[in-house]
Amino acid sequence: MKLALHIGTARTGTTTLQTWFSANRAGLAEQGICYPISPGDRNHRRLMIYALDTIVSEPVLTGVGIKSQSDHEAFRSHLREEISREVEASQNLGQNQWLMSSELLHSRIAKPAMITRLHALLKPHFAEITVYLHLRPQVDLLISNASQTIRNGKPVNRADLTRHGVSAVSNFFNYNNFIANWEAVFGAQNLRLVPYRRMPDITLFMIDELLIDSSRLPPVVSVNPSLDWQAMAVSNVVHSGFAKLGLGKPPGLYLDEMKGTERLQLGRGLAQELQARFDDCNTKLTTRRSDITFEELTPDWTQHDAQGNLDIVEAPCLFAPQVALVMRRLAQDNAMERWRRHIAEGRLAAVTGDFAALEAAKRAAKDIAVELEALGHSVAGDTEVSGMEAGADR
């Protein structure tokens, strides 16, 4: 059994790769390739959760119900069992090549102890493990990752983009230190660095690497593109307005529907200043590795505008609070309509005796009641939800 382990980085087409491989499991299986389900349906993020140190306050862990060391050990034991069963099943079907993919392994699993934990999970099942890391110049990664920052509900501004952590002190940006830790566990000869500037499409690269006949499968479609700078500016304004009014987290802003083609630009001077922070670690990496060059970790400066648009993205808006109030009211109205619909569905389910649908409607109504509370609009949630069942007694 062979394993190709794709670990990122983020914003290098990882979602496109994961979407295509997960959507084509059956066709890939016919070619002897397994894109497994046990570590995650699309993004194999359970590998990251497995490898993390146990910190009970860690949101990634609490989000999946891990609140103690024993919870984490139970999670790990369950994943080991699931992977073992899937490996055995795929062997019986003649699938001798696996691909696993999660960019979270780059962003979260950098410490030797974590990497060792992951290696111990995988090594018993695979005679060969090749780790693939898709690398782009750090300032390009920073700019592209700003889209995810915005999607995660955080502002994008000069202070954030030039913070101290955007430097060689961070293993997220210090490729040399990050790779050295993975080399120490998996072996330097088992790491494959893929330069983004030479090979920008990681999905097509992995298709070729695994000798997949893609003519028998649907074409690759790019997903999760970078946001336009204007969408970022809108998000900044709304978040600023909500913060000024003390309204908490804004609702979803449909940013991916704001079509645009102009990416965030820092201005060439600032971009060069930031990239220079990584010259030393990039020199060390490219001196000792033959699969990537210093030039491939240097941005194409012709793609960086001299002036940039960051100053517009972070420009203060005099009417941000008014925009926030409009957004809150629209979100309240939308949530109220969804809440009323679930109440009606629950009452109908109670009358018809469909108790599974009744319970689903109750859960949905309660979730929306919490959402409305966060938006400053409370509903008689418990009364109405419990009242769904009244029709069942008639």
Secondary structure, DSSP 8 states (H G I E B T S, - for coil): -EEEEE---TTSSHHHHHHHHHHTHHHHHHTTEE--STT-SSS-THHHHHHS---TT-HHHHTTT--SHHHHHHHHHHHHHHHHHHHHHHHHTT--EEEEE-THHHHH--SHHHHHHHHHHHGGG-SEEEEEEEE--HHHHHHHHHHHHHHTT----HHHHTSTTSSTTSTTT-HHHHHHHHHHHH-GGGEEEEETTT---HHHHHHHHTT--GGGS------S----HHHHHHHHHHHHHHHHTT--S-----GGGS---------HHHHHHHHGGGHHHHHHHHHH-SS--TGGGS--GGGS-SS-SHHHHT---TTHHHHHHHHHHHHHHHHHHHHHHHHHHHHHHHHHT-HHHHHHHHHHHHHHHHHHHHTT----HHHHHHHGGGGGG-
